[in-house]
Amino acid sequence: MRTILIIGAGRSASSLIQYLLNKSDDENLHLIIGDLSLTAAQNKTNDHPNATAIALDVFDATQRSEAIQKADIVISMLPAHLHIEVARDCITYKKHMVTASYISDAMQELDVLAKENNLIFMNEIGLDPGIDHMSAMKVIDEIKTKGGKMLLFESFCGGLVAPESDTNLWNYKFTWAPRNVVLAGQGGAAKFLQEGTYKYIPYCNLFRRTEFLEVEGYGKFEAYSNRDSLKYLDVYGLENILTLYRGTIRRVGFSKAWNMFVQLGMTDDSYVMEDSENMSYRQFVNSFLPYHPTDSVEIKMRLILKIDQDDIMWDKLLELDLFNRNKKVGLKNATPAQILEKILSDSWALQPNDKDMIVMYHKFGYELNGKKQQIDSKMVCIGEDQTYTAMAKTVGLPVAMATLLILNGKIKTPGVQLPIRKEVYLPILKELEEYGVVFKEEEVPYLGYNA
């Protein structure tokens, strides 16, 4: 049998493993699922005869190399910074490798060795990055094949809560890593192109500069800018484009409310708060407010944020139980961002019967035969339950499909890469439609902007 080693049995691995197990008899596959937690790996095998769970510590070089040597191809579902040791072993033992993570500089440095050994190192083949690349390149290539000249490309993606599970004033729950949500947008200004002009949004203004989107059947959304849209000029072959913008989707009103935390300094991850373990939620809030001999924490909060007590923004803060004297942070040496994440997790955790939702939206503006035209492409995917979430499906299925295409010799080009070639994106997008990941494309009037 052909052996696939999957390293990492977290939430994102459920749909990936189910897909490969469903194909295992026909495709002659055996899965080895390795995780630091043997129990987590065992839970993902579903007692399938074609799956074996092992305890695997990726920092144990002997354990790691032994597992990789037994495989025909390796899937790493580890956190992004842990892929590199796996990748180096894959070079040593001449194994193909697939990850859903962005290509790091260290990974890119392996490109020459991967090509010399005729190895495929497929990265960025999850949701975002992944499905965004593939669905974008499909339309861009079609436009260029017709002789069209790209003028505008905007791309938006968000992990949200499904409408039937949308039960709080923020219209949001954590469907993925909460820490990434709290730290979103930090680390430099957002950079993009608009009508040939370079634009920059510093973090302090990021959540007040949003764009609105409408998705039929699901209502209105907003999007704030991702950190660096400009790197996609080269990736997508859009060097002469006028407008290039990528953003993160939320429900309307989220960004304005989130900006309250940014302005107060609660999303800061650069310093530790003294005695954070014994701090109450109320004390945490008060830490960012000025002293006043008579005003309560609530009044000081409203004054500094300039919000009235009948403002929906105030209701959103109250809903989080921020002013509770009795709830303790309980985290040693915690940063403001870590404490905020803890507080939000109380209110924004997905409940057992909740479902998540992925929304992706692309806009393609182009000129053909002297006429400006636009195509909008939209995809909505709703999860089944807490195991087979929309996030797990959209991250895991493309990884699994790419793995099988590589094993079967359908993807041939070696090297460290992302899924922007037709041999990768055409079969995967086609198969994803069978699993409910469908893009609806429509011609709309050309958007354009004033600079």
VONUFI-56080 format. One record per residue (C-alpha): residue in one letter; chain; y, z, x. Coordinates in steps of 0.1 Angstrom, whole numbers, m for minus. Example, Ala and Ser with C-alpha at 12.3 -4.5 7.8 and 13.67 -1.06 7.14 Angstrom:
2
code = A unit = A c2 = m45 c3 = 78 c1 = 123
code = S unit = A c2 = m11 c3 = 71 c1 = 137
***
This chain:
451
code = M unit = A c2 = 0 c3 = 0 c1 = 0
code = R unit = A c2 = 36 c3 = m5 c1 = 10
code = T unit = A c2 = 53 c3 = 28 c1 = 17
code = I unit = A c2 = 89 c3 = 36 c1 = 7
code = L unit = A c2 = 104 c3 = 68 c1 = 21
code = I unit = A c2 = 131 c3 = 83 c1 = 0
code = I unit = A c2 = 151 c3 = 111 c1 = 18
code = G unit = A c2 = 170 c3 = 133 c1 = m7
code = A unit = A c2 = 158 c3 = 142 c1 = m42
code = G unit = A c2 = 191 c3 = 152 c1 = m57
code = R unit = A c2 = 205 c3 = 142 c1 = m91
code = S unit = A c2 = 213 c3 = 107 c1 = m81
code = A unit = A c2 = 176 c3 = 100 c1 = m72
code = S unit = A c2 = 161 c3 = 103 c1 = m107
code = S unit = A c2 = 165 c3 = 68 c1 = m120
code = L unit = A c2 = 158 c3 = 53 c1 = m86
code = I unit = A c2 = 125 c3 = 70 c1 = m83
code = Q unit = A c2 = 115 c3 = 63 c1 = m119
code = Y unit = A c2 = 122 c3 = 26 c1 = m114
code = L unit = A c2 = 101 c3 = 24 c1 = m83
code = L unit = A c2 = 72 c3 = 44 c1 = m98
code = N unit = A c2 = 72 c3 = 21 c1 = m129
code = K unit = A c2 = 69 c3 = m9 c1 = m105
code = S unit = A c2 = 45 c3 = 8 c1 = m81
code = D unit = A c2 = 12 c3 = m6 c1 = m95
code = D unit = A c2 = 24 c3 = m42 c1 = m97
code = E unit = A c2 = 42 c3 = m41 c1 = m64
code = N unit = A c2 = 16 c3 = m21 c1 = m45
code = L unit = A c2 = 40 c3 = 7 c1 = m37
code = H unit = A c2 = 36 c3 = 43 c1 = m25
code = L unit = A c2 = 66 c3 = 66 c1 = m25
code = I unit = A c2 = 71 c3 = 95 c1 = m1
code = I unit = A c2 = 98 c3 = 117 c1 = m15
code = G unit = A c2 = 113 c3 = 140 c1 = 11
code = D unit = A c2 = 137 c3 = 168 c1 = 5
code = L unit = A c2 = 147 c3 = 201 c1 = 21
code = S unit = A c2 = 134 c3 = 216 c1 = m11
code = L unit = A c2 = 97 c3 = 207 c1 = m17
code = T unit = A c2 = 101 c3 = 218 c1 = m53
code = A unit = A c2 = 130 c3 = 193 c1 = m58
code = A unit = A c2 = 108 c3 = 165 c1 = m43
code = Q unit = A c2 = 78 c3 = 175 c1 = m64
code = N unit = A c2 = 99 c3 = 175 c1 = m96
code = K unit = A c2 = 109 c3 = 139 c1 = m89
code = T unit = A c2 = 73 c3 = 126 c1 = m85
code = N unit = A c2 = 65 c3 = 132 c1 = m122
code = D unit = A c2 = 29 c3 = 138 c1 = m110
code = H unit = A c2 = 25 c3 = 101 c1 = m104
code = P unit = A c2 = m5 c3 = 91 c1 = m83
code = N unit = A c2 = 16 c3 = 67 c1 = m63
code = A unit = A c2 = 41 c3 = 94 c1 = m52
code = T unit = A c2 = 38 c3 = 121 c1 = m26
code = A unit = A c2 = 64 c3 = 149 c1 = m22
code = I unit = A c2 = 71 c3 = 164 c1 = 12
code = A unit = A c2 = 94 c3 = 191 c1 = 26
code = L unit = A c2 = 117 c3 = 172 c1 = 50
code = D unit = A c2 = 145 c3 = 188 c1 = 70
code = V unit = A c2 = 166 c3 = 158 c1 = 82
code = F unit = A c2 = 178 c3 = 180 c1 = 112
code = D unit = A c2 = 143 c3 = 183 c1 = 124
code = A unit = A c2 = 140 c3 = 153 c1 = 147
code = T unit = A c2 = 101 c3 = 155 c1 = 149
code = Q unit = A c2 = 97 c3 = 158 c1 = 112
code = R unit = A c2 = 122 c3 = 131 c1 = 105
code = S unit = A c2 = 108 c3 = 105 c1 = 129
code = E unit = A c2 = 72 c3 = 112 c1 = 118
code = A unit = A c2 = 81 c3 = 104 c1 = 82
code = I unit = A c2 = 101 c3 = 73 c1 = 91
code = Q unit = A c2 = 73 c3 = 59 c1 = 112
code = K unit = A c2 = 50 c3 = 59 c1 = 82
code = A unit = A c2 = 74 c3 = 39 c1 = 60
code = D unit = A c2 = 79 c3 = 2 c1 = 55
code = I unit = A c2 = 115 c3 = 9 c1 = 44
code = V unit = A c2 = 137 c3 = 40 c1 = 42
code = I unit = A c2 = 161 c3 = 49 c1 = 14
code = S unit = A c2 = 186 c3 = 77 c1 = 23
code = M unit = A c2 = 201 c3 = 95 c1 = m6
code = L unit = A c2 = 215 c3 = 122 c1 = 17
code = P unit = A c2 = 252 c3 = 130 c1 = 19
code = A unit = A c2 = 270 c3 = 102 c1 = 37
code = H unit = A c2 = 275 c3 = 120 c1 = 70
code = L unit = A c2 = 238 c3 = 126 c1 = 74
code = H unit = A c2 = 227 c3 = 89 c1 = 72
code = I unit = A c2 = 234 c3 = 82 c1 = 109
code = E unit = A c2 = 204 c3 = 101 c1 = 124
code = V unit = A c2 = 181 c3 = 84 c1 = 99
code = A unit = A c2 = 196 c3 = 50 c1 = 108
code = R unit = A c2 = 191 c3 = 55 c1 = 145
code = D unit = A c2 = 154 c3 = 64 c1 = 139
code = C unit = A c2 = 151 c3 = 33 c1 = 117
code = I unit = A c2 = 164 c3 = 12 c1 = 147
code = T unit = A c2 = 139 c3 = 29 c1 = 170
code = Y unit = A c2 = 109 c3 = 24 c1 = 147
code = K unit = A c2 = 121 c3 = m10 c1 = 133
code = K unit = A c2 = 124 c3 = 0 c1 = 96
code = H unit = A c2 = 148 c3 = m15 c1 = 70
code = M unit = A c2 = 172 c3 = 10 c1 = 55
code = V unit = A c2 = 191 c3 = 13 c1 = 22
code = T unit = A c2 = 219 c3 = 38 c1 = 13
code = A unit = A c2 = 245 c3 = 40 c1 = m15
code = S unit = A c2 = 273 c3 = 53 c1 = 9
code = Y unit = A c2 = 303 c3 = 37 c1 = 25
code = I unit = A c2 = 296 c3 = 22 c1 = 59
code = S unit = A c2 = 309 c3 = 47 c1 = 85
code = D unit = A c2 = 321 c3 = 36 c1 = 119
code = A unit = A c2 = 289 c3 = 51 c1 = 134
code = M unit = A c2 = 268 c3 = 30 c1 = 110
code = Q unit = A c2 = 288 c3 = m2 c1 = 118
code = E unit = A c2 = 281 c3 = 3 c1 = 155
code = L unit = A c2 = 244 c3 = m2 c1 = 148
code = D unit = A c2 = 250 c3 = m37 c1 = 135
code = V unit = A c2 = 242 c3 = m55 c1 = 167
code = L unit = A c2 = 209 c3 = m36 c1 = 172
code = A unit = A c2 = 200 c3 = m41 c1 = 136
code = K unit = A c2 = 204 c3 = m79 c1 = 140
code = E unit = A c2 = 185 c3 = m79 c1 = 173
code = N unit = A c2 = 156 c3 = m62 c1 = 156
code = N unit = A c2 = 159 c3 = m84 c1 = 124
code = L unit = A c2 = 165 c3 = m53 c1 = 103
code = I unit = A c2 = 185 c3 = m51 c1 = 71
code = F unit = A c2 = 207 c3 = m20 c1 = 67
code = M unit = A c2 = 220 c3 = m23 c1 = 32
code = N unit = A c2 = 248 c3 = 1 c1 = 24
code = E unit = A c2 = 273 c3 = 6 c1 = m5
code = I unit = A c2 = 247 c3 = m4 c1 = m30
code = G unit = A c2 = 253 c3 = 23 c1 = m56
code = L unit = A c2 = 279 c3 = 24 c1 = m83
code = D unit = A c2 = 313 c3 = 26 c1 = m66
code = P unit = A c2 = 307 c3 = 14 c1 = m39
code = G unit = A c2 = 280 c3 = m10 c1 = m51
code = I unit = A c2 = 281 c3 = m24 c1 = m86
code = D unit = A c2 = 319 c3 = m27 c1 = m82
code = H unit = A c2 = 313 c3 = m50 c1 = m51
code = M unit = A c2 = 287 c3 = m71 c1 = m68
code = S unit = A c2 = 304 c3 = m76 c1 = m101
code = A unit = A c2 = 337 c3 = m84 c1 = m84
code = M unit = A c2 = 322 c3 = m109 c1 = m59
code = K unit = A c2 = 303 c3 = m127 c1 = m86
code = V unit = A c2 = 336 c3 = m136 c1 = m104
code = I unit = A c2 = 356 c3 = m141 c1 = m73
code = D unit = A c2 = 330 c3 = m166 c1 = m59
code = E unit = A c2 = 329 c3 = m184 c1 = m93
code = I unit = A c2 = 367 c3 = m188 c1 = m93
code = K unit = A c2 = 367 c3 = m201 c1 = m57
code = T unit = A c2 = 338 c3 = m225 c1 = m65
code = K unit = A c2 = 359 c3 = m240 c1 = m93
code = G unit = A c2 = 388 c3 = m245 c1 = m69
code = G unit = A c2 = 408 c3 = m216 c1 = m81
code = K unit = A c2 = 432 c3 = m196 c1 = m59
code = M unit = A c2 = 430 c3 = m158 c1 = m63
code = L unit = A c2 = 464 c3 = m142 c1 = m72
code = L unit = A c2 = 454 c3 = m108 c1 = m85
code = F unit = A c2 = 425 c3 = m84 c1 = m83
code = E unit = A c2 = 425 c3 = m50 c1 = m98
code = S unit = A c2 = 394 c3 = m28 c1 = m101
code = F unit = A c2 = 389 c3 = 5 c1 = m118
code = C unit = A c2 = 359 c3 = 29 c1 = m122
code = G unit = A c2 = 354 c3 = 63 c1 = m135
code = G unit = A c2 = 326 c3 = 88 c1 = m142
code = L unit = A c2 = 334 c3 = 104 c1 = m175
code = V unit = A c2 = 319 c3 = 123 c1 = m204
code = A unit = A c2 = 304 c3 = 103 c1 = m233
code = P unit = A c2 = 325 c3 = 103 c1 = m265
code = E unit = A c2 = 299 c3 = 124 c1 = m284
code = S unit = A c2 = 301 c3 = 150 c1 = m257
code = D unit = A c2 = 338 c3 = 150 c1 = m252
code = T unit = A c2 = 346 c3 = 185 c1 = m264
code = N unit = A c2 = 375 c3 = 199 c1 = m244
code = L unit = A c2 = 413 c3 = 192 c1 = m243
code = W unit = A c2 = 410 c3 = 176 c1 = m209
code = N unit = A c2 = 385 c3 = 150 c1 = m222
code = Y unit = A c2 = 366 c3 = 155 c1 = m189
code = K unit = A c2 = 336 c3 = 172 c1 = m175
code = F unit = A c2 = 320 c3 = 172 c1 = m141
code = T unit = A c2 = 294 c3 = 144 c1 = m140
code = W unit = A c2 = 293 c3 = 142 c1 = m102
code = A unit = A c2 = 303 c3 = 162 c1 = m72
code = P unit = A c2 = 331 c3 = 186 c1 = m84
code = R unit = A c2 = 345 c3 = 190 c1 = m49
code = N unit = A c2 = 353 c3 = 152 c1 = m48
code = V unit = A c2 = 372 c3 = 155 c1 = m80
code = V unit = A c2 = 393 c3 = 184 c1 = m68
code = L unit = A c2 = 401 c3 = 167 c1 = m35
code = A unit = A c2 = 407 c3 = 132 c1 = m49
code = G unit = A c2 = 436 c3 = 114 c1 = m34
code = Q unit = A c2 = 442 c3 = 137 c1 = m4
code = G unit = A c2 = 443 c3 = 125 c1 = 32
code = G unit = A c2 = 471 c3 = 100 c1 = 32
code = A unit = A c2 = 491 c3 = 79 c1 = 8
code = A unit = A c2 = 475 c3 = 55 c1 = m16
code = K unit = A c2 = 481 c3 = 19 c1 = m4
code = F unit = A c2 = 479 c3 = m13 c1 = m23
code = L unit = A c2 = 496 c3 = m47 c1 = m29
code = Q unit = A c2 = 517 c3 = m57 c1 = m59
code = E unit = A c2 = 532 c3 = m92 c1 = m62
code = G unit = A c2 = 531 c3 = m96 c1 = m24
code = T unit = A c2 = 548 c3 = m63 c1 = m17
code = Y unit = A c2 = 530 c3 = m34 c1 = 0
code = K unit = A c2 = 532 c3 = m2 c1 = m21
code = Y unit = A c2 = 526 c3 = 34 c1 = m12
code = I unit = A c2 = 521 c3 = 65 c1 = m33
code = P unit = A c2 = 521 c3 = 99 c1 = m16
code = Y unit = A c2 = 497 c3 = 125 c1 = m28
code = C unit = A c2 = 525 c3 = 145 c1 = m44
code = N unit = A c2 = 532 c3 = 116 c1 = m68
code = L unit = A c2 = 497 c3 = 101 c1 = m72
code = F unit = A c2 = 489 c3 = 115 c1 = m106
code = R unit = A c2 = 522 c3 = 105 c1 = m122
code = R unit = A c2 = 518 c3 = 68 c1 = m113
code = T unit = A c2 = 491 c3 = 57 c1 = m137
code = E unit = A c2 = 481 c3 = 24 c1 = m152
code = F unit = A c2 = 467 c3 = 21 c1 = m188
code = L unit = A c2 = 435 c3 = 3 c1 = m198
code = E unit = A c2 = 419 c3 = m5 c1 = m232
code = V unit = A c2 = 382 c3 = m8 c1 = m237
code = E unit = A c2 = 371 c3 = m21 c1 = m271
code = G unit = A c2 = 351 c3 = 6 c1 = m289
code = Y unit = A c2 = 360 c3 = 33 c1 = m265
code = G unit = A c2 = 398 c3 = 35 c1 = m268
code = K unit = A c2 = 425 c3 = 40 c1 = m242
code = F unit = A c2 = 421 c3 = 51 c1 = m206
code = E unit = A c2 = 444 c3 = 56 c1 = m176
code = A unit = A c2 = 438 c3 = 51 c1 = m139
code = Y unit = A c2 = 454 c3 = 66 c1 = m108
code = S unit = A c2 = 454 c3 = 47 c1 = m74
code = N unit = A c2 = 425 c3 = 50 c1 = m49
code = R unit = A c2 = 435 c3 = 59 c1 = m14
code = D unit = A c2 = 432 c3 = 25 c1 = 4
code = S unit = A c2 = 429 c3 = m7 c1 = m16
code = L unit = A c2 = 440 c3 = m28 c1 = 14
code = K unit = A c2 = 407 c3 = m27 c1 = 32
code = Y unit = A c2 = 393 c3 = m49 c1 = 4
code = L unit = A c2 = 415 c3 = m78 c1 = 15
code = D unit = A c2 = 389 c3 = m86 c1 = 42
code = V unit = A c2 = 358 c3 = m74 c1 = 24
code = Y unit = A c2 = 363 c3 = m97 c1 = m6
code = G unit = A c2 = 380 c3 = m125 c1 = 13
code = L unit = A c2 = 413 c3 = m120 c1 = m5
code = E unit = A c2 = 436 c3 = m124 c1 = 25
code = N unit = A c2 = 463 c3 = m143 c1 = 7
code = I unit = A c2 = 462 c3 = m125 c1 = m26
code = L unit = A c2 = 495 c3 = m112 c1 = m42
code = T unit = A c2 = 481 c3 = m81 c1 = m60
code = L unit = A c2 = 452 c3 = m59 c1 = m49
code = Y unit = A c2 = 447 c3 = m25 c1 = m65
code = R unit = A c2 = 418 c3 = m1 c1 = m70
code = G unit = A c2 = 419 c3 = 30 c1 = m92
code = T unit = A c2 = 400 c3 = 58 c1 = m107
code = I unit = A c2 = 396 c3 = 60 c1 = m145
code = R unit = A c2 = 403 c3 = 90 c1 = m166
code = R unit = A c2 = 411 c3 = 96 c1 = m203
code = V unit = A c2 = 448 c3 = 94 c1 = m211
code = G unit = A c2 = 466 c3 = 127 c1 = m203
code = F unit = A c2 = 442 c3 = 139 c1 = m177
code = S unit = A c2 = 464 c3 = 129 c1 = m147
code = K unit = A c2 = 496 c3 = 145 c1 = m161
code = A unit = A c2 = 477 c3 = 177 c1 = m166
code = W unit = A c2 = 459 c3 = 176 c1 = m132
code = N unit = A c2 = 493 c3 = 171 c1 = m116
code = M unit = A c2 = 501 c3 = 207 c1 = m125
code = F unit = A c2 = 474 c3 = 219 c1 = m101
code = V unit = A c2 = 487 c3 = 196 c1 = m74
code = Q unit = A c2 = 523 c3 = 208 c1 = m77
code = L unit = A c2 = 513 c3 = 244 c1 = m76
code = G unit = A c2 = 492 c3 = 239 c1 = m45
code = M unit = A c2 = 458 c3 = 248 c1 = m60
code = T unit = A c2 = 441 c3 = 216 c1 = m47
code = D unit = A c2 = 449 c3 = 225 c1 = m11
code = D unit = A c2 = 418 c3 = 227 c1 = 11
code = S unit = A c2 = 435 c3 = 234 c1 = 44
code = Y unit = A c2 = 436 c3 = 272 c1 = 45
code = V unit = A c2 = 416 c3 = 303 c1 = 34
code = M unit = A c2 = 430 c3 = 328 c1 = 8
code = E unit = A c2 = 428 c3 = 364 c1 = 19
code = D unit = A c2 = 402 c3 = 386 c1 = 0
code = S unit = A c2 = 393 c3 = 356 c1 = m22
code = E unit = A c2 = 359 c3 = 372 c1 = m31
code = N unit = A c2 = 375 c3 = 401 c1 = m50
code = M unit = A c2 = 404 c3 = 381 c1 = m65
code = S unit = A c2 = 405 c3 = 376 c1 = m103
code = Y unit = A c2 = 413 c3 = 343 c1 = m118
code = R unit = A c2 = 447 c3 = 357 c1 = m129
code = Q unit = A c2 = 455 c3 = 369 c1 = m94
code = F unit = A c2 = 446 c3 = 334 c1 = m80
code = V unit = A c2 = 472 c3 = 318 c1 = m104
code = N unit = A c2 = 498 c3 = 345 c1 = m96
code = S unit = A c2 = 493 c3 = 338 c1 = m58
code = F unit = A c2 = 512 c3 = 305 c1 = m63
code = L unit = A c2 = 540 c3 = 319 c1 = m85
code = P unit = A c2 = 572 c3 = 337 c1 = m75
code = Y unit = A c2 = 576 c3 = 375 c1 = m79
code = H unit = A c2 = 594 c3 = 387 c1 = m110
code = P unit = A c2 = 599 c3 = 423 c1 = m120
code = T unit = A c2 = 593 c3 = 418 c1 = m157
code = D unit = A c2 = 580 c3 = 383 c1 = m165
code = S unit = A c2 = 542 c3 = 379 c1 = m170
code = V unit = A c2 = 521 c3 = 355 c1 = m151
code = E unit = A c2 = 520 c3 = 332 c1 = m182
code = I unit = A c2 = 558 c3 = 331 c1 = m185
code = K unit = A c2 = 562 c3 = 325 c1 = m147
code = M unit = A c2 = 537 c3 = 297 c1 = m149
code = R unit = A c2 = 555 c3 = 280 c1 = m178
code = L unit = A c2 = 588 c3 = 283 c1 = m161
code = I unit = A c2 = 577 c3 = 268 c1 = m128
code = L unit = A c2 = 559 c3 = 240 c1 = m145
code = K unit = A c2 = 587 c3 = 235 c1 = m171
code = I unit = A c2 = 563 c3 = 235 c1 = m201
code = D unit = A c2 = 568 c3 = 251 c1 = m235
code = Q unit = A c2 = 542 c3 = 273 c1 = m252
code = D unit = A c2 = 537 c3 = 246 c1 = m278
code = D unit = A c2 = 531 c3 = 219 c1 = m252
code = I unit = A c2 = 495 c3 = 205 c1 = m251
code = M unit = A c2 = 497 c3 = 211 c1 = m213
code = W unit = A c2 = 498 c3 = 248 c1 = m219
code = D unit = A c2 = 468 c3 = 246 c1 = m243
code = K unit = A c2 = 449 c3 = 228 c1 = m215
code = L unit = A c2 = 456 c3 = 256 c1 = m191
code = L unit = A c2 = 447 c3 = 283 c1 = m216
code = E unit = A c2 = 414 c3 = 265 c1 = m223
code = L unit = A c2 = 403 c3 = 270 c1 = m187
code = D unit = A c2 = 407 c3 = 308 c1 = m190
code = L unit = A c2 = 429 c3 = 308 c1 = m159
code = F unit = A c2 = 447 c3 = 340 c1 = m168
code = N unit = A c2 = 415 c3 = 362 c1 = m172
code = R unit = A c2 = 419 c3 = 396 c1 = m154
code = N unit = A c2 = 382 c3 = 403 c1 = m154
code = K unit = A c2 = 366 c3 = 371 c1 = m141
code = K unit = A c2 = 362 c3 = 373 c1 = m103
code = V unit = A c2 = 363 c3 = 343 c1 = m79
code = G unit = A c2 = 334 c3 = 357 c1 = m60
code = L unit = A c2 = 337 c3 = 333 c1 = m31
code = K unit = A c2 = 342 c3 = 347 c1 = 5
code = N unit = A c2 = 369 c3 = 330 c1 = 27
code = A unit = A c2 = 376 c3 = 304 c1 = 0
code = T unit = A c2 = 403 c3 = 277 c1 = 1
code = P unit = A c2 = 425 c3 = 272 c1 = m30
code = A unit = A c2 = 406 c3 = 240 c1 = m37
code = Q unit = A c2 = 372 c3 = 258 c1 = m36
code = I unit = A c2 = 385 c3 = 285 c1 = m60
code = L unit = A c2 = 399 c3 = 259 c1 = m84
code = E unit = A c2 = 365 c3 = 241 c1 = m83
code = K unit = A c2 = 348 c3 = 274 c1 = m92
code = I unit = A c2 = 372 c3 = 280 c1 = m122
code = L unit = A c2 = 369 c3 = 245 c1 = m135
code = S unit = A c2 = 331 c3 = 245 c1 = m132
code = D unit = A c2 = 331 c3 = 273 c1 = m158
code = S unit = A c2 = 347 c3 = 250 c1 = m184
code = W unit = A c2 = 337 c3 = 215 c1 = m173
code = A unit = A c2 = 300 c3 = 218 c1 = m166
code = L unit = A c2 = 279 c3 = 194 c1 = m186
code = Q unit = A c2 = 259 c3 = 213 c1 = m213
code = P unit = A c2 = 222 c3 = 206 c1 = m217
code = N unit = A c2 = 227 c3 = 181 c1 = m245
code = D unit = A c2 = 258 c3 = 164 c1 = m231
code = K unit = A c2 = 258 c3 = 128 c1 = m219
code = D unit = A c2 = 279 c3 = 112 c1 = m193
code = M unit = A c2 = 296 c3 = 78 c1 = m193
code = I unit = A c2 = 306 c3 = 52 c1 = m166
code = V unit = A c2 = 334 c3 = 28 c1 = m173
code = M unit = A c2 = 342 c3 = m1 c1 = m149
code = Y unit = A c2 = 370 c3 = m26 c1 = m154
code = H unit = A c2 = 380 c3 = m55 c1 = m133
code = K unit = A c2 = 410 c3 = m79 c1 = m136
code = F unit = A c2 = 409 c3 = m113 c1 = m119
code = G unit = A c2 = 441 c3 = m133 c1 = m119
code = Y unit = A c2 = 440 c3 = m168 c1 = m104
code = E unit = A c2 = 456 c3 = m202 c1 = m104
code = L unit = A c2 = 436 c3 = m234 c1 = m112
code = N unit = A c2 = 451 c3 = m269 c1 = m116
code = G unit = A c2 = 486 c3 = m254 c1 = m116
code = K unit = A c2 = 479 c3 = m229 c1 = m144
code = K unit = A c2 = 477 c3 = m192 c1 = m140
code = Q unit = A c2 = 447 c3 = m176 c1 = m157
code = Q unit = A c2 = 430 c3 = m142 c1 = m159
code = I unit = A c2 = 395 c3 = m129 c1 = m165
code = D unit = A c2 = 389 c3 = m93 c1 = m175
code = S unit = A c2 = 354 c3 = m78 c1 = m169
code = K unit = A c2 = 343 c3 = m45 c1 = m185
code = M unit = A c2 = 312 c3 = m24 c1 = m183
code = V unit = A c2 = 304 c3 = 8 c1 = m201
code = C unit = A c2 = 271 c3 = 27 c1 = m195
code = I unit = A c2 = 262 c3 = 60 c1 = m213
code = G unit = A c2 = 235 c3 = 83 c1 = m199
code = E unit = A c2 = 203 c3 = 93 c1 = m217
code = D unit = A c2 = 202 c3 = 130 c1 = m208
code = Q unit = A c2 = 209 c3 = 154 c1 = m180
code = T unit = A c2 = 182 c3 = 139 c1 = m158
code = Y unit = A c2 = 187 c3 = 102 c1 = m164
code = T unit = A c2 = 225 c3 = 102 c1 = m164
code = A unit = A c2 = 246 c3 = 71 c1 = m164
code = M unit = A c2 = 257 c3 = 81 c1 = m129
code = A unit = A c2 = 221 c3 = 84 c1 = m117
code = K unit = A c2 = 213 c3 = 51 c1 = m134
code = T unit = A c2 = 242 c3 = 31 c1 = m119
code = V unit = A c2 = 239 c3 = 47 c1 = m85
code = G unit = A c2 = 201 c3 = 47 c1 = m82
code = L unit = A c2 = 190 c3 = 14 c1 = m99
code = P unit = A c2 = 209 c3 = m10 c1 = m75
code = V unit = A c2 = 195 c3 = 10 c1 = m46
code = A unit = A c2 = 159 c3 = 6 c1 = m59
code = M unit = A c2 = 164 c3 = m31 c1 = m67
code = A unit = A c2 = 178 c3 = m39 c1 = m33
code = T unit = A c2 = 149 c3 = m20 c1 = m17
code = L unit = A c2 = 123 c3 = m41 c1 = m35
code = L unit = A c2 = 142 c3 = m73 c1 = m28
code = I unit = A c2 = 142 c3 = m65 c1 = 9
code = L unit = A c2 = 105 c3 = m56 c1 = 9
code = N unit = A c2 = 96 c3 = m88 c1 = m9
code = G unit = A c2 = 116 c3 = m110 c1 = 15
code = K unit = A c2 = 142 c3 = m120 c1 = m11
code = I unit = A c2 = 171 c3 = m105 c1 = 9
code = K unit = A c2 = 168 c3 = m120 c1 = 44
code = T unit = A c2 = 201 c3 = m116 c1 = 62
code = P unit = A c2 = 198 c3 = m89 c1 = 89
code = G unit = A c2 = 225 c3 = m64 c1 = 100
code = V unit = A c2 = 246 c3 = m35 c1 = 87
code = Q unit = A c2 = 260 c3 = m49 c1 = 54
code = L unit = A c2 = 273 c3 = m43 c1 = 19
code = P unit = A c2 = 262 c3 = m63 c1 = m12
code = I unit = A c2 = 287 c3 = m91 c1 = m13
code = R unit = A c2 = 264 c3 = m121 c1 = m8
code = K unit = A c2 = 248 c3 = m141 c1 = m36
code = E unit = A c2 = 212 c3 = m134 c1 = m24
code = V unit = A c2 = 220 c3 = m97 c1 = m31
code = Y unit = A c2 = 243 c3 = m96 c1 = m61
code = L unit = A c2 = 229 c3 = m123 c1 = m83
code = P unit = A c2 = 194 c3 = m109 c1 = m88
code = I unit = A c2 = 205 c3 = m73 c1 = m90
code = L unit = A c2 = 233 c3 = m79 c1 = m116
code = K unit = A c2 = 208 c3 = m100 c1 = m136
code = E unit = A c2 = 182 c3 = m72 c1 = m136
code = L unit = A c2 = 207 c3 = m45 c1 = m142
code = E unit = A c2 = 214 c3 = m61 c1 = m176
code = E unit = A c2 = 179 c3 = m52 c1 = m187
code = Y unit = A c2 = 188 c3 = m16 c1 = m181
code = G unit = A c2 = 220 c3 = m17 c1 = m202
code = V unit = A c2 = 244 c3 = m22 c1 = m173
code = V unit = A c2 = 262 c3 = m53 c1 = m187
code = F unit = A c2 = 296 c3 = m67 c1 = m178
code = K unit = A c2 = 315 c3 = m84 c1 = m206
code = E unit = A c2 = 339 c3 = m111 c1 = m192
code = E unit = A c2 = 367 c3 = m126 c1 = m212
code = E unit = A c2 = 396 c3 = m149 c1 = m206
code = V unit = A c2 = 430 c3 = m132 c1 = m212
code = P unit = A c2 = 466 c3 = m141 c1 = m206
code = Y unit = A c2 = 476 c3 = m138 c1 = m170
code = L unit = A c2 = 491 c3 = m103 c1 = m163
code = G unit = A c2 = 514 c3 = m107 c1 = m133
code = Y unit = A c2 = 540 c3 = m82 c1 = m122
code = N unit = A c2 = 576 c3 = m80 c1 = m111
code = A unit = A c2 = 578 c3 = m68 c1 = m75
***
